[in-house]
Amino acid sequence: MDRIFQTIANELSVQQRQVEASVALLDEGATVPFIARYRKEVTGALDDSQLRLLEERLRYLRELEDRRESILKSIEEQGKLTDELAKDIHAADTKNRLEDLYLPYKKKRRTKAQIAKEAGLEPLADLLYEIPASDPEKEAAQYVDPEQGIADTKAALDGAKYILMERFSENANLLEKLRNYLWQDGQLSVRVIEGKENDGAKFRDYFEHDEPLKSVPSHRALAILRGRNEGVLSFNIQVGDPELKSSPCEQMIADFWLIEDKGRPADSWLREVVRWTWRVKLLTHLETELMGRVRETAEGEAIKVFSQNLKDLLLAAPAGPRATLGLDPGFRTGVKVAVVDATGKVVDHGAIFPHEPQRKWDQAIQILAALCKKHSVELISIGNGTASRETDKLAGELIKKHPELKLTKIVVNEAGASVYSASEFAAKEFPDLDVTIRGAVSIARRLQDPLAELVKIEPKSIGVGQYQHDVSQTELARSLDTVIEDCVNGVGVDLNTASAPLLSRVSGLNSTIANNIVSYRDQHGQFGSRDDLKSVPRLGPKAFEQAAGFLRIMNGSNPLDASSVHPESYSLVTEIAQAQRADVKSLIGDAPTLRAVNAESFVSDQFGLPTVVDILKELEKPGRDPRPEFKAATFLEGVETIADLKGNMVLEGVVTNVTNFGAFVDIGVHQDGLVHISALSDTFISDPRQVVKAGDIVKVKVMEVDVPRKRIGLSMRMSDDANEQTDKRGASNTATRNTSKQPRAPKQSTQSAGNGTMASLFAQAQKKGNKRL
């Protein structure tokens, strides 16, 4: 275990005792948010990102140690564990290295080499390898034995060849050398399978594609792998000159085993053994392994992109507790309407039919005006699916005709609303509401508080990722769960209004305890203090310790319950208040007094300096929301479809998705536009997130519009000229393929299959909207 601690400490550039303390807390069941926020003295103030990396590496290294012990035990049981081999196994620092060392001792099905050994051909193999001056035919003749299945000298030499091939291919040091060489110098060569040109048109960028294996970007790797899985593409790893008959890897094998062609009788036979070793035993194995590495790296990057986008979306600015009218747009089946009050409670619902085919425009405005007046609505939240711009226009006319209502309209991302509508939780929450009305409720609530509403939806359904269905679903789910956990606990949760799905994401709680909290609240009324939590069934001391600091009670019996100060530190706050000759309530928010407090004077065995400093900051602005101030994008009037776009048109939009090659922006035309990474800034950037994140409101210029293929090229550089880009496009596209310093952006597609992008959120929402109509 000490080795694991030291390894992690070196990787994180921290002290080993910090790692040991953090691991002890994790093993006791403490969560990362709790440790990062309330156990800084114990861990030496490791932050949540360090703790997440520690947690991930701990899992990997423990699996590595378990596998190491298993391998040592297996080899020892075979009686083949030497001191040197044990030393190598103990020194192995990756799973690959461990498996390479174990390969010769691994139990496997009877191979041709094993059959040859059973037939007594190993001495022949050893002789020809150790004494190349021996005549293969002459020596093999002595081993002909039909009863052993060795009919002639060819069969004897083949058996000897299989024995040496297995020996040559199972040396860990040689495997590592070949693997490193292929990774550093290999070229990934991709070709279209003959006859699949038309069926696989979406993969045409890769019909004849070559690039260094080690530098294939994640979106391209996943596209190529998908193309292979769909039977459109084939690929292999090329090294050296493909025109040469012999591979550099064959020479590496020969050099490693000291095989030289000096014209001796067995030299040509040994060279043939080397050739077979590479082409039959090792090439496919290493190619598969390295492409697995490419996939793993690509999946890791794709999951990282998804996680970052999800975090940005969850932490989007909330409009706050204001009565909201939710509109789920549609044509034939009408626009579904739901009104929620400031607490998110549904107070009215229905449907209007302003669009084709009924066109009851004026009637729809009258109905909406009456609803807004009756329920003192302040905000109109419009889903961005089918008929959203038409419905946005309707809301605009409503505002113009009824200025006295003082309404504000916002188009919101409705991705996942239909998933929530049909979910078990939605059915329990609104058993008497139609599925479509539930969608309108979700659209209204996600404007009030995106985090509280989006946690009810399976994160993969939110659709802000890159090739989310092509990556490890286990790793994706684990990563997204940690993002949600960090976001929920970073913001905090109102104990008296939170839903069970939101509560289940709080540190220390699970779905069972969350449901028990809601049931207790329904039966006994609102919680008056955090201590009341101790009466909730199955919420024991450990769960209380982990959760209490992240749960807020507004206007409770103890003013500290509305802050992130943990109950275990209430006595410290009382001590600080007494020292300032004030009560706790008056101390909260008194910035001048709090800033004058000498934090070090309150340090004790129980409370370290980091805790004291955190408490003083929290008391200054109790329960502060880390999310940004709410703002809304304004779409340009008259620009409602892709056909309305013109080159050099400047528009305002909302970033819906950020990938490694750029950002997608909703400009209100039912199809997101792409701002390539090279057009995000006037200066070079290596990561789009240096400039934008999901939810940002940005100003863009239209550079290219392809109506038939629904592709929109945008730029955030206002100095760019669409006319100049048109003139230079041919040359630019050619140069981008191999020479651009920026990652190459695949072409847009609402399907995102093989062209290097996730489908834009707008397109996904539109598709879901079509399904509802």
C-alpha positions in Angstrom: 0.0 0.0 0.0 2.9 2.3 0.7 3.9 2.0 -2.9 0.5 3.1 -4.1 0.5 6.1 -1.7 4.0 7.1 -2.9 3.1 6.7 -6.6 0.0 8.9 -6.3 1.9 11.5 -4.2 4.5 11.7 -6.9 1.9 12.1 -9.6 0.0 14.8 -7.7 3.2 16.5 -6.5 1.9 16.3 -2.9 3.2 14.7 0.3 2.5 11.0 0.9 0.8 11.7 4.2 -1.8 13.8 2.3 -2.6 10.8 0.1 -2.7 8.4 3.1 -5.2 10.7 4.9 -7.4 11.1 1.8 -7.5 7.4 1.1 -8.4 6.7 4.7 -11.3 9.1 4.4 -12.5 7.7 1.1 -12.3 4.1 2.5 -14.5 5.2 5.4 -17.1 6.3 3.0 -16.5 10.0 2.8 -17.3 11.7 -0.5 -15.0 13.9 -2.5 -17.1 17.1 -2.0 -17.2 16.5 1.8 -13.5 15.9 2.1 -12.6 18.9 -0.2 -14.9 21.2 1.8 -14.7 20.1 5.4 -11.5 18.1 5.9 -8.9 20.4 4.6 -6.8 20.1 7.8 -6.7 16.3 7.4 -5.7 16.3 3.7 -3.5 19.3 3.6 -6.2 21.2 1.6 -6.3 19.0 -1.4 -9.0 20.4 -3.8 -11.8 18.5 -5.4 -9.9 18.0 -8.8 -6.9 16.6 -7.0 -9.1 14.3 -5.0 -10.9 13.1 -8.1 -7.6 12.2 -9.7 -6.5 10.6 -6.5 -9.6 8.5 -6.4 -9.2 7.4 -10.1 -5.6 6.5 -9.7 -6.3 4.7 -6.4 -8.8 2.5 -8.2 -6.4 1.7 -11.0 -3.4 1.0 -8.8 -5.4 -1.2 -6.5 -6.6 -3.2 -9.5 -2.9 -3.4 -10.6 -1.8 -4.7 -7.2 -4.6 -7.3 -7.1 -3.6 -8.5 -10.5 0.1 -8.6 -9.5 -0.7 -10.8 -6.6 -2.8 -13.1 -8.7 0.0 -13.5 -11.3 2.6 -14.2 -8.7 0.5 -16.8 -7.1 -0.3 -18.5 -10.5 3.4 -18.7 -11.5 4.5 -19.9 -8.1 1.9 -22.7 -8.2 3.5 -23.7 -11.5 6.9 -23.9 -9.8 8.3 -21.4 -12.3 8.7 -18.3 -10.2 12.4 -17.2 -10.1 13.8 -14.4 -8.1 14.5 -12.4 -11.3 11.0 -12.9 -12.6 9.4 -11.9 -9.2 11.6 -8.8 -9.2 10.3 -7.9 -12.7 6.7 -8.5 -11.7 7.0 -6.4 -8.6 8.6 -3.6 -10.7 5.9 -3.6 -13.3 4.0 -0.2 -13.2 1.3 -0.8 -15.8 -1.2 -3.6 -16.5 0.3 -4.1 -20.0 3.8 -4.7 -18.5 2.3 -7.2 -16.0 0.5 -9.1 -18.7 3.6 -9.2 -20.9 5.5 -10.8 -18.1 2.8 -13.3 -17.4 2.2 -14.3 -21.1 4.6 -17.3 -21.1 3.0 -18.7 -18.0 -0.6 -17.9 -18.8 -2.9 -20.9 -19.1 -4.2 -21.1 -22.6 -5.7 -23.5 -25.1 -3.4 -26.1 -26.6 -1.4 -24.3 -29.2 0.6 -25.7 -32.2 3.7 -25.0 -30.2 2.5 -27.1 -27.2 1.5 -29.9 -29.6 5.0 -29.8 -31.1 6.6 -29.9 -27.7 4.5 -32.9 -26.7 5.7 -34.6 -29.9 9.3 -34.1 -28.8 10.3 -31.3 -31.2 11.7 -28.8 -28.7 15.3 -30.1 -28.9 15.2 -29.6 -32.7 14.0 -26.0 -32.3 16.8 -25.4 -29.7 19.4 -26.9 -31.9 18.6 -24.9 -35.0 18.4 -21.7 -33.0 21.5 -22.2 -31.0 23.6 -23.7 -33.8 22.6 -22.1 -37.1 25.3 -24.1 -38.8 23.2 -27.2 -38.5 21.4 -28.4 -41.6 17.6 -28.1 -41.0 16.6 -30.9 -43.3 19.2 -33.3 -42.0 18.4 -32.6 -38.4 14.7 -32.7 -38.9 14.9 -36.2 -40.5 15.8 -37.6 -37.1 12.5 -36.5 -35.7 10.2 -38.0 -38.3 7.7 -40.1 -36.4 4.3 -40.8 -38.0 3.0 -42.1 -34.7 3.6 -38.7 -33.2 2.0 -37.0 -36.1 5.3 -36.0 -37.7 5.0 -37.4 -41.2 8.0 -35.9 -42.8 10.8 -33.3 -42.3 8.5 -30.5 -43.3 6.2 -31.4 -40.4 9.1 -31.6 -38.0 10.5 -28.2 -39.1 7.0 -26.6 -38.9 6.7 -27.9 -35.3 10.1 -26.4 -34.4 9.0 -23.2 -36.1 5.9 -23.0 -33.9 7.9 -23.5 -30.8 10.3 -20.7 -31.6 7.5 -18.4 -32.7 5.8 -18.8 -29.4 9.1 -18.2 -27.5 10.0 -15.2 -29.6 6.6 -13.6 -29.2 6.3 -14.0 -25.4 9.2 -12.0 -24.2 8.1 -8.9 -22.2 11.1 -6.8 -23.1 10.7 -7.4 -26.8 7.0 -6.7 -26.7 7.6 -3.4 -24.9 10.2 -2.4 -27.5 8.0 -3.2 -30.4 5.0 -1.6 -28.8 6.9 1.7 -28.2 8.3 1.7 -31.7 4.9 1.2 -33.4 3.4 3.9 -31.2 6.1 6.4 -31.9 6.6 5.7 -35.6 3.5 4.0 -36.8 1.1 5.5 -39.3 -2.6 4.8 -39.1 -3.6 3.9 -42.6 -7.4 4.0 -43.3 -9.1 2.9 -46.5 -12.7 2.4 -47.6 -13.8 -1.2 -48.2 -14.5 -1.7 -51.8 -18.1 -1.3 -52.8 -19.0 0.7 -49.6 -18.3 4.1 -51.1 -22.0 5.1 -51.4 -23.3 3.4 -48.3 -20.5 4.9 -46.2 -20.6 8.4 -47.7 -20.6 10.0 -44.2 -17.1 8.6 -43.7 -15.7 9.9 -47.0 -13.1 12.0 -45.2 -11.4 8.7 -44.3 -11.7 6.8 -47.5 -8.0 7.3 -48.0 -6.5 8.7 -44.9 -3.1 8.4 -43.2 -1.7 10.1 -40.1 0.7 9.4 -37.2 -0.9 6.9 -34.9 0.1 8.7 -31.7 -1.5 12.0 -32.7 -4.9 10.9 -34.0 -7.4 13.3 -32.2 -10.2 11.7 -30.3 -13.1 12.7 -32.5 -11.3 11.3 -35.6 -10.3 8.1 -33.9 -13.9 7.4 -32.8 -15.2 8.2 -36.3 -12.7 5.8 -37.8 -13.5 3.1 -35.3 -17.2 3.6 -35.9 -16.6 3.3 -39.7 -14.8 0.0 -39.1 -17.6 -1.3 -36.9 -20.2 -0.4 -39.6 -18.2 -2.3 -42.2 -17.2 0.8 -44.3 -13.6 1.3 -43.3 -10.6 -0.8 -42.7 -7.3 0.2 -41.2 -3.9 -1.0 -40.2 -0.7 0.3 -38.7 2.1 0.9 -41.2 5.8 1.3 -40.3 8.7 1.8 -42.7 8.4 1.7 -46.4 5.4 -0.4 -47.5 7.1 -1.3 -50.7 9.8 -3.3 -48.9 9.2 -7.0 -48.3 10.6 -6.9 -44.8 9.2 -4.9 -42.0 11.5 -2.9 -39.6 9.8 -4.9 -36.8 11.1 -8.1 -38.2 14.6 -6.8 -38.0 14.0 -5.7 -34.4 12.9 -9.2 -33.5 15.9 -10.7 -35.3 18.3 -8.3 -33.5 16.7 -9.0 -30.1 17.2 -12.8 -30.5 20.6 -12.3 -32.1 19.6 -13.9 -35.4 21.8 -12.9 -38.4 21.9 -14.2 -41.9 25.5 -15.2 -42.4 24.7 -17.8 -45.1 24.7 -20.7 -42.7 22.3 -23.6 -43.4 19.7 -22.6 -40.7 19.9 -18.9 -41.2 17.2 -18.6 -43.9 14.9 -20.9 -41.9 15.4 -18.7 -38.8 14.6 -15.6 -40.8 11.4 -17.3 -41.9 10.6 -18.0 -38.3 11.1 -14.3 -37.5 8.9 -13.3 -40.4 6.1 -15.6 -39.2 6.6 -14.4 -35.6 5.9 -10.9 -36.7 3.2 -11.4 -39.2 1.3 -14.3 -37.6 1.9 -13.9 -33.8 2.7 -10.2 -33.1 1.4 -7.9 -35.8 -2.3 -8.5 -35.2 -1.9 -8.7 -31.4 0.0 -5.4 -31.2 -2.2 -3.7 -33.8 -5.3 -4.6 -31.7 -3.6 -3.6 -28.5 -2.5 -0.2 -29.9 -5.8 0.6 -31.5 -7.3 -0.3 -28.1 -5.0 2.4 -26.7 -6.1 4.8 -29.3 -9.7 4.0 -28.5 -9.1 4.3 -24.7 -7.4 7.7 -25.2 -10.1 8.9 -27.5 -12.9 7.7 -25.2 -11.2 9.4 -22.3 -11.0 12.7 -24.2 -14.6 12.3 -25.3 -15.8 11.6 -21.8 -13.8 14.6 -20.6 -15.5 16.8 -23.2 -18.9 15.5 -22.2 -18.2 16.0 -18.5 -17.0 19.6 -19.1 -20.0 20.5 -21.1 -22.4 18.9 -18.6 -20.8 20.9 -15.8 -21.2 24.1 -17.8 -24.8 23.3 -18.5 -25.6 22.3 -14.9 -24.0 25.5 -13.6 -25.8 27.7 -16.0 -27.2 30.9 -14.5 -30.7 30.3 -12.9 -33.4 32.8 -13.5 -34.4 32.3 -9.9 -37.7 31.9 -8.0 -40.0 33.7 -10.4 -43.4 32.6 -11.8 -42.7 31.1 -15.2 -44.8 30.2 -18.3 -43.4 27.1 -20.0 -44.1 26.6 -23.7 -43.3 23.3 -25.5 -43.7 24.2 -29.2 -45.4 22.1 -31.8 -47.4 22.5 -35.0 -50.2 19.9 -35.5 -50.6 18.9 -31.8 -50.3 22.5 -30.6 -48.1 24.3 -28.2 -48.2 22.7 -24.7 -48.5 25.3 -21.9 -47.6 25.0 -18.2 -47.4 27.7 -15.5 -45.2 27.1 -12.5 -45.1 29.5 -9.5 -41.9 30.8 -7.9 -41.3 27.5 -6.1 -41.7 25.4 -9.3 -45.2 24.2 -8.4 -47.6 23.7 -11.4 -50.5 26.0 -11.0 -52.0 25.8 -14.5 -51.6 24.0 -17.8 -53.2 23.5 -21.2 -52.6 23.8 -25.0 -52.8 26.5 -27.6 -52.9 26.1 -31.4 -51.4 29.3 -33.0 -49.6 27.5 -35.8 -50.5 25.3 -38.8 -53.0 23.8 -39.4 -55.4 25.6 -36.9 -53.7 29.0 -36.9 -55.6 30.3 -33.8 -53.0 33.1 -33.3 -55.1 35.8 -31.6 -56.9 33.3 -29.4 -53.5 31.9 -28.3 -52.3 35.4 -27.3 -55.5 36.0 -25.3 -55.1 32.7 -23.4 -51.5 33.3 -22.6 -52.2 36.9 -21.5 -54.9 35.7 -19.2 -52.6 33.0 -17.7 -49.8 35.5 -17.2 -52.1 38.0 -15.5 -53.8 35.4 -13.3 -50.5 33.9 -12.0 -48.3 37.0 -12.0 -46.0 35.4 -14.6 -42.6 37.2 -15.1 -40.8 34.8 -17.5 -41.8 32.9 -20.6 -39.6 29.8 -21.2 -39.8 28.5 -24.8 -38.4 25.1 -25.8 -36.0 25.2 -28.8 -37.5 22.3 -30.7 -39.8 22.2 -33.6 -41.8 25.5 -34.1 -39.7 27.3 -31.5 -39.0 30.4 -33.6 -42.7 30.6 -34.5 -43.6 30.3 -30.9 -40.9 32.8 -29.9 -42.6 35.2 -32.4 -45.9 34.5 -30.7 -44.4 35.4 -27.3 -42.9 38.5 -28.7 -46.3 39.7 -30.0 -47.8 38.9 -26.6 -45.2 41.1 -24.9 -45.9 44.0 -27.3 -49.6 43.8 -26.9 -49.5 43.6 -23.1 -46.6 45.7 -21.9 -48.3 46.0 -18.5 -47.5 42.3 -17.8 -43.7 43.1 -17.9 -42.8 39.8 -19.4 -39.4 38.5 -20.5 -39.1 35.6 -23.0 -36.2 33.2 -23.3 -35.6 30.3 -25.6 -34.1 27.4 -23.6 -32.5 24.1 -24.5 -35.2 21.5 -24.3 -32.8 18.5 -24.8 -33.9 15.7 -22.5 -37.3 17.2 -21.7 -39.1 14.4 -23.5 -37.0 11.8 -21.6 -38.0 13.4 -18.3 -41.7 13.5 -19.4 -41.8 9.8 -19.9 -39.7 8.9 -16.8 -40.9 7.1 -13.8 -40.2 10.1 -11.6 -42.3 12.4 -13.8 -45.1 9.9 -13.6 -45.0 9.9 -9.8 -44.6 13.7 -9.7 -47.5 14.4 -12.1 -49.6 11.3 -12.3 -52.6 13.3 -13.6 -50.7 15.3 -16.3 -50.3 14.3 -19.9 -46.7 13.4 -20.9 -46.5 16.4 -23.2 -47.6 18.8 -20.4 -44.8 17.4 -18.2 -42.4 18.5 -20.9 -43.7 22.0 -20.7 -43.3 21.9 -17.0 -39.7 20.8 -17.4 -39.0 23.6 -19.9 -40.3 26.2 -17.4 -38.4 24.8 -14.4 -35.1 24.5 -16.2 -35.2 28.3 -16.7 -35.8 28.8 -13.0 -33.0 26.4 -11.9 -31.2 24.4 -14.6 -29.3 22.3 -12.0 -32.4 21.3 -10.0 -34.3 20.2 -13.2 -31.5 18.6 -15.2 -30.5 16.2 -12.4 -33.9 14.5 -13.0 -32.7 13.4 -16.5 -30.3 10.7 -17.4 -27.2 12.8 -18.2 -26.5 11.0 -21.5 -29.9 12.2 -22.7 -28.9 15.8 -22.3 -26.7 15.3 -25.3 -23.7 17.6 -24.8 -21.1 15.0 -25.6 -18.9 13.8 -28.4 -19.6 10.2 -29.6 -21.3 9.4 -26.3 -22.6 6.0 -27.6 -19.2 4.9 -28.8 -17.4 5.2 -25.4 -17.4 2.9 -22.4 -20.8 3.4 -20.8 -19.4 2.4 -17.4 -16.7 5.0 -17.5 -19.0 7.6 -19.0 -21.6 7.1 -16.3 -19.0 7.2 -13.5 -17.5 10.5 -14.9 -20.9 12.1 -15.3 -22.0 11.1 -11.9 -19.0 12.7 -10.3 -19.7 15.9 -12.3 -23.3 16.0 -11.1 -22.2 15.3 -7.5 -19.6 18.1 -7.6 -22.1 20.6 -9.1 -25.0 19.8 -6.7 -22.8 20.0 -3.7 -20.9 23.0 -5.0 -24.2 25.0 -5.2 -26.0 23.5 -2.2 -29.6 22.3 -2.0 -32.6 23.8 -0.3 -33.8 21.0 1.9 -37.4 22.2 1.9 -37.9 22.4 -1.9 -35.5 19.9 -3.4 -36.8 16.9 -5.3 -35.7 13.4 -4.5 -33.4 13.2 -7.6 -31.7 16.4 -6.5 -31.4 15.2 -2.9 -30.0 11.9 -4.0 -27.0 13.7 -5.5 -26.1 15.3 -2.1 -23.0 14.0 -0.4 -23.8 11.0 1.8 -27.3 10.5 0.5 -28.8 7.9 -1.9 -32.1 7.5 -3.6 -33.6 5.6 -0.7 -32.7 8.3 1.9 -33.7 11.1 -0.5 -37.1 9.6 -0.9 -37.4 9.2 2.9 -36.5 12.9 3.3 -39.3 13.9 0.8 -41.8 11.5 2.6 -40.8 12.9 6.0 -41.2 16.5 4.6 -44.7 15.6 3.2 -45.8 14.1 6.5 -44.3 16.6 9.0 -44.1 19.8 7.0 -40.9 21.8 6.3 -37.7 21.1 8.2 -37.1 23.7 10.8 -33.5 22.9 11.4 -30.7 20.6 10.1 -31.1 18.6 13.3 -34.5 17.5 12.2 -32.8 15.4 9.6 -31.8 13.0 12.3 -35.4 11.9 12.5 -35.5 10.8 8.9 -35.6 7.0 8.6 -32.2 5.4 7.6 -30.4 8.7 7.8 -27.7 7.8 10.3 -24.9 9.8 11.9 -22.5 9.1 9.0 -25.0 10.3 6.3 -25.8 13.3 8.4 -22.1 14.2 8.8 -21.6 13.9 5.0 -24.8 15.7 3.9 -25.6 18.4 6.5 -23.2 21.1 5.2 -24.6 20.9 1.7 -28.3 21.2 2.7 -29.8 24.6 3.3 -32.8 25.6 5.4 -34.0 29.2 4.7 -35.6 31.1 7.6 -35.0 28.2 10.0 -34.6 28.3 13.7 -30.8 28.5 13.3 -29.5 31.1 10.8 -26.4 29.1 10.2 -28.6 26.4 8.6 -28.9 28.6 5.6 -25.2 28.6 5.1 -22.5 26.1 4.1 -21.1 26.1 7.7 -21.2 22.5 8.9 -23.1 21.9 12.1 -19.9 20.5 13.6 -18.5 24.0 13.5 -21.5 25.9 15.0 -19.7 26.1 18.3 -16.8 27.9 16.6 -19.1 30.5 15.1 -20.6 31.1 18.5 -17.1 31.6 19.9 -16.3 34.1 17.1 -19.6 36.0 17.7 -19.0 36.2 21.5 -15.4 37.5 20.9 -16.9 40.3 18.7 -19.6 41.0 21.3 -22.4 40.1 18.8 -24.9 37.4 18.3 -24.6 34.9 15.5 -27.5 36.3 13.5 -26.1 39.9 13.5 -22.6 38.6 12.7 -23.8 37.0 9.5 -23.3 39.3 6.6 -21.4 41.9 8.7 -18.4 42.1 6.3 -16.4 44.8 8.1 -16.5 42.9 11.5 -15.7 39.6 9.9 -12.8 40.9 7.9 -11.3 42.3 11.1 -11.3 38.9 12.8 -7.9 37.4 13.3 -8.5 33.8 12.1 -5.4 32.4 13.7 -6.6 33.3 17.1 -9.5 30.8 16.8 -7.3 27.9 15.6 -7.5 24.9 18.0 -7.0 21.2 18.0 -10.5 20.8 16.6 -10.5 23.6 14.1 -7.5 24.3 11.8 -6.8 27.6 10.0 -8.3 26.5 6.7 -11.6 25.8 8.4 -11.7 29.1 10.3 -10.9 31.0 7.1 -13.6 29.2 5.2 -16.2 29.9 7.9 -15.4 33.6 8.0 -15.8 33.8 4.2 -19.0 32.0 4.3 -20.4 34.2 7.1 -19.6 37.2 5.0 -21.8 35.9 2.1 -23.9 33.0 3.5 -25.3 30.5 1.0 -23.8 32.4 -1.9 -24.6 30.8 -5.3 -21.4 30.2 -7.3 -23.4 30.3 -10.6 -23.2 33.4 -12.9 -25.8 36.1 -13.2 -28.8 35.2 -15.4 -28.7 36.6 -18.9 -30.6 35.7 -22.1 -29.6 35.8 -25.8 -31.7 37.9 -28.2 -32.2 36.3 -31.6 -32.4 38.6 -34.6 -36.0 39.3 -35.7 -36.7 38.0 -39.2 -33.9 35.3 -39.0 -35.9 32.2 -38.3 -34.6 29.5 -40.7 -31.3 28.6 -42.2 -32.5 30.1 -45.5 -32.7 33.6 -43.8 -28.9 33.6 -43.2 -26.6 35.7 -45.3 -22.8 35.9 -45.3 -21.3 38.4 -42.9 -24.5 38.6 -40.9 -23.7 39.3 -37.2 -25.9 37.5 -34.7 -26.2 36.8 -31.0 -26.4 33.1 -30.0 -25.9 30.6 -27.2 -23.1 28.1 -27.1 -24.8 24.7 -26.9 -21.8 22.3 -27.2 -18.0 22.6 -27.0 -15.8 20.0 -28.7 -12.1 19.8 -29.2 -12.4 21.3 -32.7 -14.7 24.1 -31.9 -18.1 25.2 -30.5 -21.7 24.9 -31.7 -23.9 27.9 -31.4 -27.7 28.2 -31.4 -28.5 31.3 -33.4 -32.3 30.6 -33.6 -32.6 28.9 -37.0 -33.3 25.3 -35.9 -29.7 24.3 -36.7 -26.6 25.1 -34.7 -23.7 26.7 -36.5 -20.1 25.6 -35.9 -17.3 28.0 -34.9 -14.2 26.2 -35.7 -11.4 26.5 -33.1 -9.4 28.6 -35.5 -12.3 31.1 -35.7 -12.9 31.4 -32.0 -10.2 34.0 -31.3 -7.8 36.3 -33.0 -4.9 34.5 -31.2 -3.9 30.9 -31.3 -5.7 28.6 -28.8 -5.2 24.9 -28.2 -8.6 24.3 -26.4 -11.9 25.9 -27.3 -12.7 26.1 -23.5 -10.1 28.8 -23.2 -12.6 31.0 -24.9 -16.1 29.6 -24.5 -18.2 27.2 -22.5 -21.7 25.7 -22.9 -24.3 28.3 -22.1 -22.3 31.3 -23.0 -23.9 34.1 -24.9 -21.7 35.1 -27.8 -21.7 37.3 -30.9 -20.9 35.5 -34.2 -20.6 36.3 -37.8 -22.0 34.0 -40.6 -19.2 32.8 -42.8 -20.8 29.9 -44.8 -24.3 28.6 -45.3 -25.1 25.3 -47.0 -28.8 25.0 -46.9 -29.2 21.5 -48.6 -26.8 19.9 -46.1 -27.9 22.1 -43.1 -24.4 23.4 -42.4 -23.6 26.8 -41.0 -20.0 28.1 -40.6 -19.6 30.8 -38.0 -16.8 33.0 -36.7 -16.3 34.9 -33.5 -13.7 37.1 -35.2 -15.5 40.1 -36.4 -12.7 40.9 -38.8 -13.4 37.8 -40.8 -15.0 38.3 -44.2 -17.3 35.6 -45.6 -16.6 36.7 -49.2 -12.9 36.2 -48.7 -13.4 32.8 -47.2 -15.4 31.7 -50.2 -12.6 32.6 -52.5 -10.0 30.8 -50.4 -12.0 27.8 -49.3 -10.6 25.3 -51.7 -7.0 26.1 -50.9 -7.8 26.3 -47.2 -9.5 22.9 -47.0 -6.5 21.3 -48.7 -4.1 22.8 -46.3 -6.1 22.0 -43.3 -5.9 18.3 -43.9 -2.3 17.9 -43.1 -0.7 21.2 -42.2 -3.0 23.2 -40.0 -1.9 23.6 -36.4 -5.5 23.6 -35.3 -7.4 20.3 -35.0 -9.4 19.6 -38.2 -13.1 20.0 -37.7 -15.3 17.2 -39.3 -18.3 18.4 -41.3 -21.5 19.0 -39.4 -24.3 16.5 -39.4 -27.4 16.1 -37.4 -26.5 12.4 -37.2 -22.9 12.9 -36.2 -22.0 9.5 -37.5 -18.4 9.3 -38.6 -18.0 12.9 -39.5 -16.4 13.9 -36.2 -19.1 15.7 -34.3 -21.8 15.1 -31.8 -25.2 16.1 -33.2 -25.9 19.6 -32.0 -28.3 20.0 -29.2 -30.6 22.1 -31.3 -30.9 19.3 -33.9 -31.4 16.7 -31.2 -34.2 18.7 -29.6 -35.7 19.3 -33.0 -35.7 15.6 -33.8 -37.3 14.8 -30.4 -39.9 17.5 -31.1 -40.7 15.9 -34.4 -41.3 12.6 -32.7 -43.9 14.2 -30.4 -45.8 15.8 -33.3 
